């Protein structure tokens, strides 16, 4: 086997020569070293969801380590989680399916020398873009290996390993060809029925979604958490109706799970809202009960994920220029008035130091002052 040329690979902080030691630590038993290794993988090798040239080699090594019988359960769960993140990053990348040409090795050598000398201009070389694109393609090609590593762990005795394994398998399955996807999705669907509890059942439904399977059978599940997770994968009217129904009580959504499914990377209510707002075929009138409930439940620190996108969806016709307050819409529908009324009634976003809330209002032409916004609302209501 050819040794990995780590000195020719890089992550977010430079040459990946420090990565092999972290990968080796994952096979050990020192909890602190394992935590440091997982932090390195997340913070450097997959920094903020970016795939670097070191990422494919690390994915291959981690997939091999996960499959080793001697792997410690906490380390195994952490590795599976990271593999799922890597698969998701590859799936969400804007790199297309077209072949990426081989880079010119002389240009690669020149870049590596310049970057090692901390020459910032080196990163503007066209070869960097080529290398980064190839890295995405290489990570996608490792999906079968990740799926093979995760599959035997779906019945692992440790719940956190089972949970992360099903998430990694779903994320990897999304990158497989249709022919290879079908049996995996079928197996995942069978696992939903065998789930031990709500948390596990929801995670398995989400894995079916991630793998491209049909989640509509669980829209009629007696558990609202399972129905909502099924709705995330069902983009028809029934799925949208379930999202709206769930979001009538945002606090209940956030209290559903003891261990939130790995696929839901933030507050459940925010995941459901984000999906609902992306559905162009759902009218503002239809989603209004969910939007007003979300504004009422919102906090000062979640504006970017609730109030701001709600306002943008409410006033899509308003054109915003950065740094300039937009002109408000000249006429408001009853639904638009209801959204603004909910905003005026909520105390959470009117703090004088809440810059994100000010920006959210600026983008749709609403005043910073609460009383002025209420007066504008009264004017638009006629």
HUVENUR-V825565 format. One record per pair of residues at least 24 apart in sequence whose C-alpha atoms are under 10 Angstrom apart, sorted by the first residue. I is the first residue (numbers start at 1). J is the second residue. D is the distance in Angstrom with one decimal. If there is no record, write none. Layout:
((I	J	D) (I	J	D))
This chain:
((4	54	9.7) (4	57	7.3) (4	58	9.8) (5	54	9.5) (5	57	9.4) (6	53	9.5) (6	54	7.3) (6	57	8.7) (6	58	9.9) (7	54	9.6) (7	112	9.0) (8	53	8.7) (8	54	8.7) (8	108	8.6) (8	109	8.4) (8	112	7.0) (8	113	9.9) (9	52	8.1) (9	53	5.4) (9	54	5.1) (9	55	8.8) (9	56	10.0) (9	57	9.0) (9	112	8.7) (9	131	9.6) (10	44	9.2) (10	45	8.2) (10	52	6.5) (10	53	5.6) (10	54	5.3) (10	55	8.5) (10	112	9.0) (10	115	9.8) (11	40	9.9) (11	41	9.4) (11	43	9.3) (11	44	5.6) (11	45	5.0) (11	46	7.6) (11	47	7.9) (11	50	9.2) (11	51	8.2) (11	52	5.3) (11	53	6.6) (11	54	5.7) (11	55	7.5) (12	43	7.9) (12	44	5.0) (12	45	6.5) (12	46	7.7) (12	47	6.2) (12	48	9.3) (12	50	8.4) (12	51	9.1) (12	52	7.1) (12	53	9.6) (12	54	9.4) (13	43	9.2) (13	44	6.3) (13	45	8.7) (13	47	9.1) (14	44	8.9) (14	112	9.6) (14	115	7.7) (14	116	7.7) (14	118	9.1) (15	53	9.7) (15	54	8.6) (15	112	8.5) (15	115	8.6) (15	116	7.6) (16	44	9.0) (16	45	8.2) (16	52	9.8) (16	53	8.9) (16	54	6.4) (16	55	9.5) (16	58	9.9) (17	54	9.6) (19	44	9.1) (19	45	8.2) (19	54	8.4) (19	55	10.0) (19	57	9.9) (19	58	8.0) (20	57	9.9) (20	58	8.5) (20	61	9.2) (22	58	10.0) (23	58	7.6) (23	61	7.2) (23	62	7.2) (23	65	8.5) (24	61	9.3) (24	62	9.7) (24	65	9.0) (25	75	9.7) (26	61	10.0) (26	62	8.2) (26	65	7.3) (26	66	9.0) (26	71	8.0) (26	72	8.6) (26	75	6.5) (26	76	8.4) (26	78	9.5) (26	79	8.3) (27	62	9.5) (27	65	6.5) (27	66	8.8) (27	68	8.5) (27	70	8.0) (27	71	6.2) (27	72	7.9) (27	75	8.2) (27	76	9.4) (28	70	9.1) (28	71	7.9) (28	72	8.1) (28	75	9.1) (29	70	9.7) (29	71	8.5) (29	72	7.1) (29	75	8.8) (30	72	9.9) (30	75	9.9) (31	72	9.5) (31	74	8.7) (31	75	8.2) (34	72	9.7) (34	74	8.9) (34	75	6.5) (34	78	9.0) (34	79	9.8) (35	74	9.4) (35	75	8.0) (35	78	8.6) (37	75	9.5) (37	78	9.8) (37	79	9.6) (38	75	8.2) (38	78	6.8) (38	79	7.2) (38	81	9.7) (38	82	7.8) (39	78	9.7) (39	82	9.8) (41	79	9.1) (41	82	7.5) (41	83	9.8) (41	86	9.9) (42	81	9.9) (42	82	7.0) (42	85	8.7) (42	86	9.3) (45	86	9.5) (46	82	8.6) (46	85	8.3) (46	86	7.0) (46	89	8.5) (48	89	9.4) (49	85	7.4) (49	86	7.4) (49	87	10.0) (49	88	8.5) (49	89	5.6) (49	90	8.9) (49	92	9.4) (49	93	9.3) (50	86	8.7) (50	89	6.9) (50	90	8.7) (50	93	8.6) (50	132	9.2) (50	136	9.1) (51	86	7.6) (51	87	10.0) (51	89	7.1) (51	90	7.4) (51	93	8.8) (51	132	7.0) (51	133	8.7) (51	134	9.7) (51	135	6.6) (51	136	6.2) (51	137	9.9) (51	138	10.0) (51	139	8.2) (52	128	9.9) (52	131	8.3) (52	132	5.9) (52	133	8.9) (52	134	9.4) (52	135	6.3) (52	136	7.9) (52	139	9.8) (53	128	9.4) (53	131	6.6) (53	132	6.1) (53	133	8.9) (53	134	8.0) (53	135	5.2) (53	136	8.4) (53	138	9.2) (53	139	9.6) (54	132	9.7) (54	135	7.9) (55	86	8.1) (55	132	9.8) (55	135	7.1) (55	136	8.5) (55	138	8.8) (55	139	7.2) (56	86	9.0) (56	134	9.6) (56	135	6.3) (56	136	7.8) (56	137	8.9) (56	138	5.9) (56	139	4.9) (56	140	8.7) (56	141	9.0) (56	142	7.6) (57	135	9.3) (57	138	8.9) (57	139	8.5) (57	142	9.6) (58	83	9.5) (58	86	9.9) (58	139	9.5) (59	83	6.6) (59	86	7.5) (59	87	9.2) (59	138	9.8) (59	139	7.2) (59	142	7.6) (59	143	9.4) (59	145	9.2) (59	146	8.0) (60	139	8.6) (60	142	7.0) (60	143	9.6) (60	145	7.6) (60	146	8.0) (62	146	8.9) (62	149	9.4) (63	142	9.1) (63	143	9.8) (63	145	6.9) (63	146	5.6) (63	147	8.9) (63	148	8.6) (63	149	5.9) (63	150	8.2) (64	145	8.5) (64	146	8.6) (64	148	9.8) (64	149	7.2) (65	149	8.9) (66	146	9.2) (66	149	6.5) (66	150	7.8) (66	153	9.2) (66	165	9.8) (67	146	9.5) (67	148	8.6) (67	149	5.3) (67	150	7.7) (67	151	9.6) (67	152	8.3) (67	153	8.5) (68	149	9.1) (73	156	9.2) (73	157	9.3) (73	158	6.9) (73	159	9.6) (73	160	8.2) (73	161	6.6) (74	158	8.9) (74	160	7.9) (74	161	7.6) (75	161	9.2) (76	150	10.0) (76	153	9.6) (76	160	9.1) (76	161	6.6) (76	162	10.0) (76	164	8.8) (76	165	9.1) (77	153	9.9) (77	158	8.9) (77	159	9.3) (77	160	6.1) (77	161	4.6) (77	162	8.0) (77	163	8.2) (77	164	5.8) (77	165	7.5) (78	160	9.0) (78	161	8.3) (78	164	7.9) (78	165	10.0) (79	161	9.5) (79	164	8.7) (79	165	9.5) (79	168	9.6) (80	146	8.7) (80	149	8.9) (80	150	7.3) (80	153	9.8) (80	160	9.9) (80	161	7.7) (80	162	9.5) (80	163	9.2) (80	164	5.6) (80	165	5.9) (80	166	9.0) (80	167	8.1) (80	168	6.0) (80	169	9.0) (81	160	9.8) (81	161	9.0) (81	163	9.1) (81	164	5.5) (81	165	7.7) (81	166	9.8) (81	167	7.5) (81	168	6.6) (81	262	7.6) (81	263	9.6) (82	164	9.1) (82	168	8.3) (83	143	9.4) (83	146	7.2) (83	147	9.7) (83	150	9.4) (83	164	9.3) (83	165	9.4) (83	167	9.3) (83	168	6.2) (83	169	9.2) (83	171	8.6) (83	172	8.5) (84	143	9.8) (84	146	8.6) (84	147	9.8) (84	150	9.8) (84	164	7.9) (84	165	8.5) (84	166	9.3) (84	167	6.3) (84	168	4.2) (84	169	7.5) (84	170	8.1) (84	171	5.6) (84	172	7.0) (84	262	9.0) (84	263	8.8) (85	167	9.3) (85	168	7.9) (85	171	8.0) (85	172	9.8) (85	262	9.8) (85	263	9.3) (86	136	9.5) (86	139	7.6) (86	140	9.0) (86	143	9.6) (86	146	10.0) (86	168	9.2) (86	171	8.7) (86	172	9.0) (87	136	9.6) (87	139	7.3) (87	140	7.0) (87	141	10.0) (87	142	8.7) (87	143	7.0) (87	146	8.6) (87	168	7.7) (87	169	9.4) (87	170	9.3) (87	171	5.6) (87	172	5.7) (87	173	9.0) (87	174	8.4) (87	175	7.7) (88	140	9.6) (88	168	9.0) (88	170	9.6) (88	171	5.9) (88	172	7.9) (88	174	8.6) (88	175	9.0) (88	210	9.2) (88	263	9.8) (89	136	8.4) (89	139	9.1) (89	140	9.4) (89	171	9.6) (90	135	9.1) (90	136	5.6) (90	137	7.7) (90	138	9.1) (90	139	6.5) (90	140	5.9) (90	141	9.7) (90	143	9.6) (90	171	9.6) (90	172	9.6) (90	175	8.4) (91	136	8.8) (91	137	9.8) (91	139	9.4) (91	140	7.4) (91	171	8.3) (91	172	8.9) (91	174	7.5) (91	175	6.7) (93	133	9.2) (93	136	7.5) (93	137	9.7) (94	133	9.3) (94	136	9.4) (95	132	9.4) (95	133	6.3) (95	134	8.9) (95	135	10.0) (95	136	7.1) (95	137	7.8) (96	133	9.0) (96	136	9.6) (96	137	8.8) (97	137	8.1) (98	137	9.5) (99	133	9.7) (99	134	8.7) (99	137	8.5) (100	130	7.3) (100	131	9.0) (100	133	7.0) (100	134	6.0) (100	135	9.7) (100	136	9.9) (100	137	7.9) (101	130	7.7) (101	131	9.4) (101	133	9.6) (101	134	8.1) (102	127	9.8) (102	130	8.2) (102	131	8.6) (102	134	8.3) (103	127	6.6) (103	128	9.2) (103	129	10.0) (103	130	6.7) (103	131	7.0) (103	134	9.0) (104	130	9.7) (139	175	9.7) (140	172	8.4) (140	174	9.7) (140	175	6.3) (140	176	8.5) (141	172	9.9) (141	175	8.1) (141	176	8.6) (142	172	8.5) (142	175	9.0) (142	176	9.6) (143	168	9.6) (143	169	8.9) (143	171	8.4) (143	172	4.9) (143	173	7.0) (143	174	8.5) (143	175	6.1) (143	176	6.7) (144	169	9.4) (144	172	7.0) (144	173	7.7) (144	175	8.3) (144	176	6.9) (144	177	9.8) (144	180	8.9) (145	172	8.6) (146	171	9.2) (146	172	6.3) (146	173	9.0) (147	171	8.5) (147	172	5.6) (147	173	6.7) (147	175	9.9) (147	176	9.2) (147	184	8.9) (148	172	9.4) (151	184	9.0) (151	187	9.8) (151	188	9.7) (154	188	9.4) (154	191	8.8) (155	191	9.6) (159	196	9.6) (159	200	8.5) (159	259	9.8) (160	200	9.7) (160	259	8.9) (160	262	9.6) (162	200	8.4) (162	203	9.8) (162	204	9.9) (163	199	8.6) (163	200	6.6) (163	201	9.6) (163	203	6.9) (163	204	8.2) (163	259	9.2) (163	260	9.6) (163	261	7.2) (163	262	7.2) (163	263	9.7) (164	203	8.9) (164	261	8.5) (164	262	6.6) (164	263	9.0) (165	204	9.9) (165	207	9.8) (165	262	9.7) (166	191	9.5) (166	200	9.1) (166	203	7.2) (166	204	6.4) (166	205	9.6) (166	206	9.0) (166	207	6.3) (166	208	9.2) (166	261	9.8) (166	262	9.1) (166	263	9.7) (167	203	7.0) (167	204	7.5) (167	205	9.9) (167	206	7.8) (167	207	5.7) (167	208	9.3) (167	210	8.4) (167	211	9.8) (167	261	8.1) (167	262	6.4) (167	263	6.4) (168	207	8.2) (168	210	9.6) (168	262	9.1) (168	263	9.2) (169	204	9.9) (169	207	7.2) (169	208	9.4) (169	210	8.9) (169	211	8.0) (170	203	9.6) (170	204	8.4) (170	205	9.5) (170	206	7.7) (170	207	4.2) (170	208	6.3) (170	209	7.6) (170	210	5.1) (170	211	4.9) (170	212	8.5) (170	213	9.6) (170	263	9.4) (171	206	9.6) (171	207	7.1) (171	208	9.4) (171	209	9.3) (171	210	5.7) (171	211	6.5) (171	212	9.7) (171	263	9.0) (172	207	9.7) (172	210	8.4) (172	211	7.5) (173	207	8.7) (173	208	9.0) (173	209	10.0) (173	210	7.3) (173	211	4.8) (173	212	7.9) (173	213	9.9) (174	207	9.3) (174	208	9.4) (174	209	8.8) (174	210	5.8) (174	211	4.3) (174	212	6.1) (174	213	9.3) (175	210	9.5) (175	211	8.0) (175	212	9.5) (176	211	8.4) (176	212	9.8) (178	211	9.7) (178	212	8.8) (181	211	6.8) (181	212	7.7) (181	213	8.5) (182	211	8.7) (182	212	8.8) (182	213	8.0) (184	208	8.8) (184	211	7.9) (184	213	9.4) (185	209	8.7) (185	210	9.2) (185	211	6.1) (185	212	7.5) (185	213	5.8) (185	214	8.8) (186	211	9.9) (186	213	8.1) (186	214	9.8) (188	213	9.1) (189	213	8.3) (189	214	8.9) (189	215	8.7) (189	217	9.8) (192	218	9.4) (197	257	9.9) (198	223	7.8) (198	224	9.7) (198	225	7.5) (198	226	7.2) (198	256	8.4) (198	257	7.3) (198	258	8.8) (198	259	9.5) (198	260	9.8) (198	261	9.7) (199	225	8.7) (199	226	8.6) (199	256	8.4) (199	257	5.8) (199	258	6.9) (199	259	6.2) (199	260	6.5) (199	261	6.3) (199	262	9.8) (200	226	9.7) (200	257	9.5) (200	259	8.7) (200	260	9.1) (200	261	7.3) (201	225	9.3) (201	226	6.9) (201	229	9.5) (201	261	9.1) (202	226	5.1) (202	227	8.5) (202	228	8.7) (202	229	6.1) (202	230	8.0) (202	257	9.2) (202	260	8.9) (202	261	6.8) (202	262	9.9) (202	263	9.6) (203	229	8.2) (203	259	9.9) (203	260	8.2) (203	261	4.9) (203	262	7.0) (203	263	7.1) (203	264	8.8) (204	229	9.4) (204	230	9.9) (204	261	8.6) (204	263	9.8) (205	229	6.6) (205	230	6.2) (205	231	9.8) (205	232	9.6) (205	233	8.7) (205	261	9.9) (206	230	7.0) (206	231	9.6) (206	232	7.9) (206	233	7.5) (206	261	8.2) (206	262	9.2) (206	263	6.9) (206	264	8.9) (207	233	9.8) (207	261	9.8) (207	262	9.8) (207	263	8.0) (208	233	8.5) (209	233	5.2) (209	234	8.3) (210	263	8.9) (215	239	9.4) (223	256	9.8) (224	252	9.8) (224	253	8.7) (224	256	8.6) (225	252	9.5) (225	253	7.3) (225	254	9.8) (225	255	9.7) (225	256	6.3) (225	257	8.1) (225	268	9.6) (226	256	9.6) (228	253	9.0) (228	268	9.6) (228	272	7.7) (229	261	9.7) (229	263	9.9) (229	264	9.4) (229	268	9.6) (229	271	9.9) (229	272	8.5) (231	272	8.8) (231	275	9.3) (231	276	9.6) (232	271	8.8) (232	272	7.2) (232	274	9.9) (232	275	6.8) (232	276	8.5) (233	275	9.5) (235	275	9.2) (235	276	9.2) (235	279	7.7) (235	281	9.5) (236	279	9.3) (236	281	9.0) (236	282	9.6) (237	281	8.7) (237	282	8.1) (239	276	9.4) (240	272	9.8) (240	275	8.9) (240	276	6.7) (240	277	9.9) (240	279	8.0) (240	281	9.4) (240	282	7.4) (240	286	9.5) (240	287	8.7) (241	276	9.4) (241	282	9.2) (241	286	8.6) (241	287	8.4) (242	272	9.9) (242	276	9.9) (243	269	9.5) (243	272	6.3) (243	273	7.7) (243	275	8.4) (243	276	6.7) (243	287	9.0) (243	290	8.2) (244	272	8.6) (244	273	8.5) (244	276	7.7) (244	286	8.3) (244	287	6.1) (244	288	8.4) (244	289	7.1) (244	290	5.3) (244	291	8.6) (244	293	10.0) (245	287	9.2) (245	289	8.3) (245	290	7.3) (246	272	8.3) (246	273	9.7) (246	290	7.9) (247	272	7.4) (247	273	7.4) (247	276	9.7) (247	287	9.3) (247	289	7.9) (247	290	4.9) (247	291	7.9) (247	292	9.4) (247	293	7.0) (247	294	7.0) (248	287	9.7) (248	288	9.5) (248	289	6.1) (248	290	5.0) (248	291	8.2) (248	292	8.4) (248	293	5.6) (248	294	7.7) (248	297	10.0) (249	289	9.7) (249	290	8.1) (249	293	6.8) (249	294	8.1) (249	297	8.6) (250	290	8.4) (250	293	7.0) (250	294	6.3) (250	295	9.7) (250	296	9.3) (250	297	6.7) (250	298	8.9) (251	293	9.7) (251	294	9.2) (251	297	7.3) (251	298	9.8) (267	302	9.8) (267	305	9.9) (269	294	8.0) (269	297	9.8) (269	298	9.9) (269	305	9.8) (269	306	9.1) (270	294	8.8) (270	298	9.8) (270	302	8.8) (270	305	6.4) (270	306	6.7) (271	305	8.9) (271	306	9.9) (273	305	8.4) (273	306	7.4) (273	309	9.1) (273	310	8.7) (274	305	7.6) (274	306	8.1) (274	309	8.1) (274	310	9.2) (277	306	10.0) (277	309	7.6) (277	310	7.4) (277	312	9.5) (277	313	6.9) (277	314	9.8) (278	309	9.8) (278	313	8.9) (280	313	9.5) (283	313	9.8) (283	314	9.8) (283	335	9.7) (284	310	9.8) (284	313	7.9) (284	314	6.9) (284	315	9.9) (284	333	9.7) (284	334	9.9) (284	335	6.5) (284	336	7.9) (284	339	9.5) (285	314	9.9) (285	333	9.3) (285	334	8.3) (285	335	5.6) (285	336	8.6) (285	338	9.6) (286	335	9.1) (287	335	9.4) (288	314	9.5) (288	335	6.7) (288	336	8.9) (288	338	7.9) (288	339	7.4) (289	335	9.8) (289	338	9.6) (289	339	9.5) (291	338	9.4) (291	339	7.1) (291	342	8.8) (292	335	9.9) (292	338	7.5) (292	339	6.0) (292	340	8.9) (292	341	8.7) (292	342	5.7) (292	343	8.0) (292	346	9.8) (293	339	9.7) (293	342	8.3) (294	342	9.3) (295	339	8.2) (295	340	9.6) (295	341	10.0) (295	342	6.4) (295	343	6.3) (295	344	9.7) (295	345	9.1) (295	346	7.0) (295	347	9.9) (295	348	8.8) (295	349	9.3) (296	342	6.6) (296	343	7.6) (296	344	9.8) (296	345	7.7) (296	346	5.6) (296	347	8.6) (296	348	8.3) (297	346	8.4) (297	348	8.7) (298	343	9.8) (298	346	8.2) (298	347	9.4) (298	348	6.7) (298	349	8.2) (299	346	9.2) (299	347	8.8) (299	348	5.2) (299	349	7.0) (300	347	8.9) (300	348	5.1) (300	349	5.3) (300	350	8.3) (300	351	8.0) (300	354	7.2) (300	355	9.9) (300	356	8.7) (300	357	7.8) (301	348	8.8) (301	349	8.6) (301	354	8.6) (301	356	8.6) (301	357	9.2) (302	348	9.7) (302	349	9.3) (302	356	9.0) (302	357	9.4) (303	348	9.1) (303	349	7.4) (303	354	9.1) (303	355	9.7) (303	356	6.4) (303	357	6.0) (303	358	9.7) (303	359	9.7) (303	360	7.8) (304	356	6.7) (304	357	7.9) (304	359	9.4) (304	360	7.7) (307	339	9.7) (307	343	8.1) (307	349	8.5) (307	356	9.6) (307	357	7.7) (307	360	7.3) (307	361	9.0) (308	356	8.2) (308	357	7.3) (308	358	9.6) (308	359	8.2) (308	360	4.8) (308	361	7.6) (308	362	10.0) (308	363	8.6) (308	364	9.3) (309	360	8.1) (310	339	8.3) (310	360	9.4) (311	336	8.9) (311	339	7.9) (311	340	8.4) (311	343	9.4) (311	360	7.2) (311	361	7.7) (311	363	8.4) (311	364	6.9) (311	366	9.7) (312	360	8.1) (312	361	9.3) (312	363	7.6) (312	364	6.8) (313	364	9.8) (314	338	10.0) (314	339	7.4) (314	340	9.0) (314	364	8.9) (315	363	9.4) (315	364	6.4) (315	365	9.3) (316	364	8.4) (317	364	8.8) (318	363	7.8) (318	364	5.8) (318	365	7.6) (319	363	7.7) (319	364	7.5) (319	365	9.0) (320	362	8.0) (320	363	5.3) (320	364	7.0) (320	365	8.3) (321	362	9.6) (321	363	7.9) (322	359	9.4) (322	362	9.3) (322	363	8.2) (323	359	9.0) (323	362	8.7) (323	363	9.2) (324	359	9.9) (324	362	7.6) (324	363	8.3) (324	365	9.3) (325	358	9.9) (325	359	8.6) (325	361	8.4) (325	362	4.8) (325	363	6.4) (325	364	7.7) (325	365	5.7) (325	366	8.2) (325	367	8.7) (326	361	8.8) (326	362	6.0) (326	363	5.6) (326	364	5.6) (326	365	4.3) (326	366	8.0) (326	367	9.9) (327	362	8.8) (327	363	8.7) (327	364	7.1) (327	365	4.8) (327	366	8.2) (328	361	9.8) (328	362	9.2) (328	363	9.1) (328	364	6.1) (328	365	4.2) (328	366	6.4) (328	367	9.1) (328	376	9.4) (329	364	7.8) (329	365	7.5) (329	366	9.3) (329	380	9.4) (330	380	8.1) (331	379	9.6) (331	380	6.3) (331	381	8.7) (331	382	9.8) (332	377	8.7) (332	379	9.8) (332	380	6.0) (332	381	7.4) (332	382	9.8) (333	380	8.6) (333	381	8.4) (334	380	9.4) (334	381	7.8) (336	377	9.4) (336	380	9.6) (336	381	9.8) (337	376	9.8) (337	377	6.5) (337	378	8.8) (337	380	7.5) (337	381	7.0) (338	377	9.2) (338	381	9.8) (340	366	9.0) (340	373	8.1) (340	374	8.2) (340	376	9.5) (340	377	7.0) (341	373	9.0) (341	374	7.5) (341	377	7.2) (341	378	9.4) (343	370	9.0) (343	373	9.1) (343	374	9.3) (344	369	9.8) (344	370	6.3) (344	371	8.2) (344	372	9.8) (344	373	7.1) (344	374	6.4) (344	377	9.1) (345	370	9.2) (345	374	9.2) (346	370	10.0))
